[in-house]
Amino acid sequence: MAYTHHLPIDERAVIFAEYMLDTKSTVRGTAAHYGFSKSTVHKDLTSRLKTANRTLYEQVVGLLNENMQSRHIRGGNATKLKYSELKNVVKGKNGR
């Protein structure tokens, strides 16, 4: 969404935070949605949001902590899916 590229940084941080909380998104997902780097989104959420909107900041920190605690599970599921798809491709080529 290009309009966020022209907003003041504090407003952008609030928009990122509201999107993450509404969608339960990750930093990576939020960055992809708005067309920013993960570093920019993370910096906005962890540093700039603290002074812009303390209540929103505390909610986002809770979501970031949830995401951090479950990332190994998401990573494991992604790996499992990758190799099961690869296994299906190999089986298809061998005619089994």
Secondary structure, DSSP 8 states (H G I E B T S, - for coil): -GGGGGS-HHHHHHHHHHHHHHHT--HHHHHHHHT--HHHHHHIIIIIHHHH-HHHHHHHHHHHHHHHHHHHHHHHHHHHHHHHHHHHHHHHHHT-
